């Protein structure tokens, strides 16, 4: 990785760019590598060559933000990223996560001891072929919601590794406002990654607060947790606009706040192109009114 960014020379992407730190500017349209692994994010990809094509197309399209983790697979997505893209082009930034490991059955096991977090960071470094990780999110909550309580222990362990030079920037994942404030009392953060979408907007106030601080927010599960009625409304809006529900959901997120970064995942080049094109959709007032009412 380098500190340089090539944003000015890249093809236009939906949403433009966001500056997370003085040395870290990324395209708001990113890519989430999770789906490159096998079923349930476990084991190898169904089509290894297509997975490599997806990653190379990500870069060719001008996307400079790839979200990944060594617990995807485990190890699968990071090794694919290294195989497809190393040595990495200037301006490409990889954001990874620590805080969980996988057992032999593919279960997700929270793992926050200093020793385990160090092993996870070192594993990410090895499998990505890096000496330093651009951004590491400390994941401390459950699958789709924060777990109340202090996060000082794991975040202090990550901050110590930042001081050693293993990590450049820190973020947090699946956290609440109090936990974010606690993390900020230990070390600066550049991003938050939480469950948020049209139908699950419990982080509305948090997003606005982070935007005021210049901190990015990366929502996951853009179509997760919708009720049948909410899905019907989304489908109706998409039909009127001649778009897919996914495109409408991504476009709404980009229009929701300038600090939102998108990390939709796919294992298909065609679907990747559809996601990027769809996110360029401009939602009119009628669409925004119907969609905002879903919350």
BAZASE-892041 format. One record per residue: x negated, y, z of N, C-alpha, C, O in turn; residue in three letters. Coordinates in steps of 0.001 Angstrom, whole numbers, plus 500000, padded with zeros to 6 digits. Atoms other than C-alpha are relative to their C-alpha. Layout:
# BAZASE-892041
XYZXYZXYZXYZala ...
# end
This chain:
# BAZASE-892041
499173498811500000500000500000500000499130501250500000498012501241500514unk 500679498725499937498958503566499500500980501043500523502189500812500563unk 499148498923499519500252506837500904500641500757498861501577501527499076unk 499472499255501141500931508132497411501393499509499650501731498347499876unk 498707500391500540504412508138495973500059500428498554499455501422498150unk 499896499715501425505321508075492328501409500417499643501858500213498516unk 498588499691500197508850509393492750500240500879498781501216500683498057unk 499766499072501098508431512181490197499927499323498636500515499800497665unk 500197500652501284507425509720487481500957498831499790500908498176498749unk 499149501167500076510103507114488166501288500298499247501707501453499160unk 498686499806500594513344506554486268500980500503501056500821500224502245unk 499008499494499058516320508298487828500778498843500612501241497951499901unk 499243501014499289517993506146490461501087500679500809500935501841501185unk 498925499398499211521256506729492338499496500505501344498789499795502059unk 500320499469498683520800508998495337498671500692500114498420501365501113unk 501303499355499912517293510195494544499115499349501042499103498126501178unk 500959500517499026514702509844497301500289500558501388501056501507501553unk 499911499529498616514442510253501066498607499927500607497910498921500473unk 501313499956499358511342511293502979500144499553501452500701500272502281unk 499921500568498659511058509087506066498900500546500904499078500640502118unk 501135499426499279507681510568507095499144500721498974499364500586497771unk 500831499229500930505023512824505611499342499126498946499131499564497815unk 500677500909500919503365509809504003500918498885499506500443497851499036unk 499077501090500310506531507811503304501283500551499376502219500935500078unk 498799499630500739509036508763500611500466498793499194499673498169498489unk 499466501185500677511323506044499233501234500370499196501887501376499474unk 498731499844500703514141505761496739501129499587500940501028498584501646unk 498856500360499160517486505771498519500614498685499535501161497937500345unk 499573501290500518518441502882496253498855499022500193497863499066499465unk 501031500992499733516402500031497692500459498613499603501437498444498875unk 499668501398500301516475496268497483499762499165501248498717499284501887unk 500129500918498879517069493673500200499656498609499520500388498021498724unk 500530501266500521515076490482499682500617498763500638500278497646500248unk 499492501131499236517089488277502044500559498892499120500315497713499378unk 499323501017500802519073486518499328499072499226499068499516498313498371unk 500938500782500806515936485313497573499723498633500613499312497708499912unk 500178501298499353515706482516500142501165499076499639502086499471498924unk 498963500975500296517853479389499989501297500275500737501446501330501353unk 498710499813499329521388478909501343499823500301501477498975499710502145unk 500077499571498606521948480573504724498633500592500344498180500532501487unk 501309499339499839518633482397504212498975499010500554498153499359501401unk 500853501070499481516818479110504800499494499153498835500274498715497989unk 500582500827501032514416477209502569499680500779498739499881501992498683unk 500456499343501228513140477945499065501160500460499129502293500021499325unk 498937499530500892515091479760496336500463498915499060499732497968498771unk 499476500956500981517302477866493938499211500083498700498989499069498039unk 500726499775501247515363479379491025498787500881500307498897502105500390unk 501226499288499617511789480339491879499627501062498967499299502192499328unk 500401499067501052511065481978488528500936501201499941500488502327499725unk 499056498884500001514245484063488659499751500926501195499884502144501079unk 500319499175498835513319485235492156498831500935499698498860502106500076unk 501130499156500371509996486504490806500429501069499001499972502210499078unk 499514499018500983511786488194487888500788501113500686500666502282500319unk 499236498991499273514139489952490290499056501013500636499257502220500502unk 500925499101499310511248491380492302499242500891499009499038502077499267unk 500719499188500993509366492520489210500937501012499343500518502115498992unk 499033499061500564512533494096487826500283501135500980500479502277500566unk 499835498967498984513004495957491113498978501116499786499325502297499774unk 501069499016500186509658497668490546500137500692498649499954501905498551unk 499851499415501334510265498179486816501114501041499956501040502000499188unk 498888499055499974513525499979487620499674501258500797500448502215500786unk 500404498821499244511675502423489852500376499977501463500199500985502148unk 499680500125498575512882501167493250498700499915500785497812499138500435unk 501249499974499222510217501905495874500189499541501435499309499751502269unk 499670500405498629511866500420498982500541498577499971501649498339499490unk 499571501393499908512055496658499560500093499628501468499137499800502224unk 499770500452498630513531495326502793499808498492500059500343497756499230unk 500309501419499913512259491943503927499737499609501444499853500444502341unk 500448500476498695511199489831506912499449498593499853499862497835498976unk 500536501353500022509172486736507616501009498975500505500834497778500274unk 499013500997499586512240485166509230501028499724498916501978498978499156unk 499193500388501154513917485077505810499329498803499336498317498945498651unk 500572501195500608513238481531504745499785498833500953500381497781500721unk 500920498907499697511297481561507057498816500019499021498506499014498382unk 501218499746500780508260482965505202500239500080498497499369500537497755unk 499754500145501436509926482458501805499953501340499282499211501494498313unk 499895498764500771510772486014500780498678500760499979498310501322498947unk 501272499282499988507464487517501883498990499370499052498243500077498377unk 500938500664500913505492484911499970500397500234498547499531500358497681unk 499550499677501355507640485529496887499603501424499623499148501675498507unk 500381498607500259507036489274497187498517500100499680498123500792498741unk 501445499979500251503299488711497387499676499390498642498872499936497886unk 500269500671501274503330486301494450500406500874498823499703500929497814unk 499472499223501123505390488630492275499310501343499831499144501806498703unk 500343498585500071503950492025493128498599500364500480498143501476500215unk 501335499671499485500528491837494807498959499894498890498969498921498135unk 500164498788499187498412493938494394501131500989499736501533501198498592unk 498796499191500091501247496334495097499742501335499318498701501957499528unk 500166498703500671501781499404492923500083501151500988500758501059502013unk 499947498805499167501226502829494427501440500485500122502179500526499138unk 498659499480499778504390504195495975501018498966500412502111499335500841unk 499071501027499551506025500835496723499822499794501497498699499667501984unk 500055500144498549506909500454500402500850498809500441501998498660500021unk 499315501175499467507866497255502220500388500268501449499558500659502269unk 499478499843498645510042497463505318500349498614500522501142497900499908unk 499761501336499477510050494360507476500587500069501399500699501152501974unk 499363500075498689511649493208510736499354498919500845498880497904500335unk 500418501011499031510575491356513853501052499941501100501856500859501258unk 499058500143498902512551490062516806500759498693499986501489498390500930unk 499371501321500096513777486643515628499041499019499351498148499406498597unk 500695501083500687512321483311514593501051498965499614502196499042500059unk 499078501053500449513907480262512937499534498655500525498334498389500597unk 500377501354499621514026476708514212500105499079498791500389499537497684unk 500048500939501120513857473551512087501355499822499318501417499344498186unk 498667500108500590517625473644511491500450501314499366501546501394498811unk 499659498724500586517577477256510352500709500959500928501126502036500501unk 499366499101499050519067478745513502499130501240500235497904501186500134unk 500690498745499722518174482364514333499795500106501505500765500155502262unk 500324499992498578516403482515517694499399501356500371498312501685499898unk 500618498751499552515866485922519353498671499714500691498558498776501480unk 501340500246499454512202486201520287499297501345500167498823501937499197unk 500433498637499733511005489384521978498799500099500925498442501202501340unk 501174499899499139508004488485524095498862500679499240498790500566498017unk 501125499359500690504852490508523349499191499024499165498742499362498070unk 500782500988500730503071487327522298500688499589498708500049499471497662unk 499262500404501195505815486292519892500063501134498991499908500899497792unk 499933498864500927506169489783518414498678500193499275498664500511498086unk 501308499902500661502433489885517728499846498908498953499358499168497853unk 500072501089500977502615486493516035500843500327498773500432500049497646unk 499132499650501118505502487758513902499379501085499118499449501003497892unk 500662498955500776503618490896512860498848499420499202498700499713498015unk 501148500592500697500501488903512009500455499094498866499810499039497819unk 499468500857501049502597486427510024500498500824498824500258500463497672unk 499569499106501079504225489262508046498803500532499224498828500570497994unk 501202499493500657500788490709507315499390498945499085499042499229497939unk 500619501082500776499436487365506137500818499666498764500279499581497661unk 499170500455501119502389486387503966500243501090498963500533500789497805unk 499877498902500956502639489831502375498649500405499413498600501152498436unk 501325499656500498498879490100501872499606501422500310499018502104499471unk 500260498620499611498545493366503786499120500063501243499036499108502015unk 500743499721498773496270494851506430500820500853500960500527500906502154unk 499128499142499197498978497223507677501390499983499403501552500017498183unk 498610499996500444502775497155507510500526501432499984500350502168500955unk 499490498634500128504457500351506269501007500339501092500859501333501803unk 498953499782499000507542500064508485500381498650500593500587497676499868unk 499525501198499313508488497470511083501207500383500848501109501228501738unk 498811499841499173512024497382512475499983498964501120499817497769500872unk 499875500906498863512302495905515954501477499669500148502276500513500555unk 498603500423499917515528493919515853500270499444501394499630498484501824unk 499779500393498609516977493584519344501438499590500291501701499016501348unk 498601500299499749520749493149518986500434498668499440499610497850499031unk 499444501224500541523052490383517870500081500035498492499427500846497838unk 499922500127501453524028489395514360500600501245499355500138501691498304unk 499339498837500604526316492359513741500297501110500996500974502074500641unk 499735498961499013526397494407516958498886500046501030498238499032501288unk 501061499885498998523989495748519591500283499153501233501436498883501570unk 499911500651498700523299493841522780499619501035501053498480501502501058unk 500307498933499037523528496317525690498781499658500856498490498490501117unk 501150500190499131520460496828527841498761500688499464498756501221498355unk 501248499334500365516938498159527736499290499258498877499286498028498827unk 500825500588501063514801497607524646498539500416500170497725500257499261unk 501346499471499771511680499085526224498929498943499802497894499226499198unk 501028501040500090509803495776526431499563499707498578498385499867498258unk 500417500300501373509871494755522761499533501226499236498612501131498424unk 500423498822500758509600498313521485498611500463500441497816500904499611unk 501344499653499537506568499028523683498956499073499387497851499509499065unk 500936500945500630504935495876522276499742500397498552498606500335498082unk 500176499564501386505556497118518734499192501294499941498338501456499069unk 500731498730499981504287500606519624498515499767500267497667500485499737unk 501404500315499738501085499063520970499311499513498733498155499853498482unk 500576500476501261500527497305517643499881501142498992498993501131498139unk 500145498802500837501152500621515896498720500738500369497982501184499490unk 501213499326499558498395502161517993498745499259499532497711499881499293unk 501129500806500490496098499312516906499803500144498498498750499778497977unk 500111499837501442496795500150513256500631498889499190500523498884497964unk 499342501084500734498751497000512378501304500470499349501745499907498347unk 498717499469500460501940499028511842499831501499499794499229502184500621unk 500085498559500242502224502477510279501173500748500641500977501738501346unk 498808499328499479505818503410511187500932498978500636500933497804500267unk 499096500868499257508451501986513533501458500355499736501799501512499487unk 498557499816500044512201501509513284500647499024500963499965498228501609unk 499258500918499132514904499680515208501215499487499239501696500127498304unk 498884500631500707517721497373514156500987499410500987500602498839502008unk 498883500491499206521112496436515620499938500581501408499845499858502399unk 500158499269498743520946499066518339501103501050500137501773501398499165unk 499059498909499762523167501711519955499245501300500248498014501316500264unk 500619498688499867522526505403520526499077500070501214498015500690501152unk 500824499965498797521176504876524041498679499270499776497633499713500250unk 501219500756500275518683502291522833499079500754499042497856500683499162unk 500810499180500904517547504584520024499279501088500796498090501327500586unk 500624498963499171516921507367522563498878499409500847497837500039501032unk 501040500649499203514972504920524720498767499730499147497640499975499578unk 501132500255500894512827503888521760499255501292499699498024501311499691unk 500633498731500336512189507538520872499200500576501162498286501374500953unk 500780499547498850510946508169524397498653499288500084497766499703500830unk 501239500782500009508213505591523694499148500348498791497939500542498917unk 500720499677501240507267506343520071501007500466498970502177500093499054unk 499075499542501045508786508073517021500518498827499167499824497827498983unk 499439500968500937511088506071514754500332500716498703500627501911498701unk 499700499413501312511671506640511045501270499430499386501747499937498371unk 498818500613500603514677504405510432500764499185501027500202498714502015unk 499120500875499226517620502557511980500735499115499003501204499587497968unk 499290500941500878519160499445510425501088499309500814500797498514501707unk 498851500513499263522656498549511659501087499527499044501060499811497847unk 498817500436500742525887496908510531500941501197499832501404501784500810unk 499138498854500276527963499600508814500498499900498569499743499550497662unk 499443499913501347530273499892505843501329500739500064501697501278501107unk 498719499312500076533598501342504719500970499599501107501677500445501653unk 499016500515499061535585499158507091499480499917501428500259499720502361unk 500616500129498673533151499094510023499148501240500244497955501264499939unk 500615498675499959532323502692510865499739500461501436499838501649501741unk 500264499647498616531470502573514544498752500876500149498555501500501191unk 501226499199499941528160504297513720500143501371499339499136502021499059unk 499824498710500663529693507405512145499251501129500710498484501857500081unk 500657498927499253528506509753514898498497499794500030497741500763499967unk 501428500293499961525129508013515063499329500393498685498241500969498690unk 500567499641501303524534508457511326499813501508499904498775501981499439unk 500104498543500060525247512175511608498880500512500901498154501435500531unk 501073499601499086522916512490514598498630499705499405497723500533499498unk 501273500361500618520114510672512779499695500903498816498547501299498616unk 500206499105501144520629512800509663499462501344500472498571501914499841unk 500459498712499468520165515936511766498545499937500447497852500954500479unk 501390500180499570516862514486512988499070499609498852497861499474499045unk 500812500419501133515680513496509527499610498538500039498580498152499486unk 500283501428499863515829509785510356500941499218499089502147499467499078unk 499191500761500949517038507310507742500832498930500704500525498506501818unk 499095501033499497519831504789508267500265499033498859500737499436497796unk 499815501036501026519979501512506318501105499045500446500867498203501312unk 498904500886499611523382499781506583499881498637499327499530498541498150unk 499938501321500632523619496053506034501448499498499996502307500038500693unk 498667500550500235526649493962505000500953501056499439501949501374500088unk 499133498949500545528194496627502700501430499544499748502321500383499618unk 498631500496500157531241494347502218500381499048501130501337498284500996unk 499751500946498918531134492485505544501107500452500936501215501638501248unk 499012499722498971534056492272507961501246500723499540501944501316500363unk 498798499343500502536808493624505709501242499150500291501201497924500178unk 498724500687499883540424492742506492500606499869498603500187500574497684unk 499351500107501316542666491606503603500575501330499527500475501651498343unk 499431498722500390544415495001503643498917500969499548499086501677498555unk 501103499123500386541121496881503531499408499575498664499085500418497827unk 500521500504501266539867494652500731500919500360498850500460500691497757unk 499023499652501039543073495294498792499863501469499597499914501798498412unk 500178498582500306542584499055499063498734500226499195498742500979498221unk 501256499878500736538977498759497919500168499495498573499683500117497629unk 499769500546501344540063496581494992500808500969499148500520501147497964unk 499152499066500750542725499107493984499185501198499513499323501622498366unk 500843498868500397540222501977493971499045499581498890498866500307497912unk 500941500473501010537715499914492004500677499811498649500117500161497610unk 499267500207501248540323498966489425500301501331499312500130501458498100unk 499684498695500588541387502589488921498773500648499383498873501329498362unk 501235499386500492537762503641488429499286499137498961498268499547498404unk 500648500898500949536935500682486181498670499503500497497732499340499717unk 501255500428499377534255499511488609500254498762500847501397498335501006unk 499872501138499095533572496564490901500134500506501437499701501618501737unk 499932499595498591534368496675494641498615500264500596498455501189501393unk 501344499793499482530641496348495380499456501348499558498839502061500350unk 500476498713500496529845499336493180500641501147500765499969502115501123unk 499302498941499265532481501433494930499465500104501421499250501207501924unk 500504499988498625531225500404498376498612500614500080498324501371501007unk 501347499433500010527629501269497490500039501493499704499335502274500344unk 499889498578500327528597504581495902500525500796501187500061501907501446unk 499467499310498820530623505504498994498905500202501043498815501268501651unk 501081499874499021527623504823501222499021501107499610498596501892500459unk 500912498948500439525377507044499117500608501382500200499901502326500553unk 499347498706499838527948509845499257500311500313501464500566501466501812unk 499654499801498584528584509340502989499022500918500711499445501790501469unk 500995499170499312525305510915504162498676499891499255498338498813498766unk 501246500024500778521980511872502542498890499171500623497886498900499965unk 501047500817499365519980509814505060500264498506499880499488497699500393unk 499701501423500158521628506516504109499172499415498862499143499950497754unk 500774500752500988519354504067502282500712498687499728501150498013500660unk 499318501239500373520865501150500378499000498862499811497944499043499204unk 500864501171500176519349497664500544500819498778499580500714497722500205unk 499221501166500433521773495410498625499068498906499496498027499184498900unk 500826501124500411520399491958497955500658499177498920501883499150498801unk 499506500911501033520740489560495062498844499111499569497678499474499730unk 501015500892500562518892486628493529500083499956498485499509499069497853unk 499773499978501442519924487575489978499589501352499427499953502396499967unk 500387498755500665518370490151487649501237500740499497501322501961499627unk 498796499359500514521764490808486062500769500686501121501241501811500956unk 499286499410498866523373491414489449499237501194500561499851502170500992unk 500809498868499560520482493675490451500302501227499155500510502320499681unk 499721498868500894521084495845487399501417500526500224501642501735500177unk 498632499579499727524819495897488139500073500838501276500774501850501319unk 499992499259498739524180497055491710499472501418499818500055502381500315unk 500600498684500200521939499899490609500926500884499157501140502052499481unk 499095499219500841524307501009487861501262500387500772501755501509500649unk 498781499738499253527300500731490165499832501085501040500738501885501272unk 500239499006498965525719502834492869499958501414499437500071502384500185unk 500014498683500641525501505686490358501400500568499801501555501709499366unk 498617499563500130529291505904490344500269501213500896499854501231502055unk 499587498850499205530663509276491504501467499839500375502330499746499503unk 498635500193499525533767508891493626500734501339500038500220502313500588unk 499227498767499998536473511513493085500737500158501329500695499271502182unk 499336499704498726538546513103495854501063498981500338501234498615501501unk 498946501000499748541387510621495422499404498704500535499937498104501469unk 500657501222499557539022507673495799499456500172501407499628499296502254unk 500577499766498671537245509203498787501082500030501073500886499498502166unk 498913499931499022540547509916500535500520498607500344500750498297501513unk 499514501364499757541739506324500103498984499179500764499345498418501662unk 501037500797499349538426504854501173499735500467501419499538499647502317unk 500242499495498647537912507124504156501098499576500967500864499437502168unk 498876500422499154541321506075505438499854498571500505500547498167501439unk 500175501389499576540095502485505750499511499898501435499767498898502106unk 500527500052498632538385503342509028501056500313501027500771500310502225unk 
# end
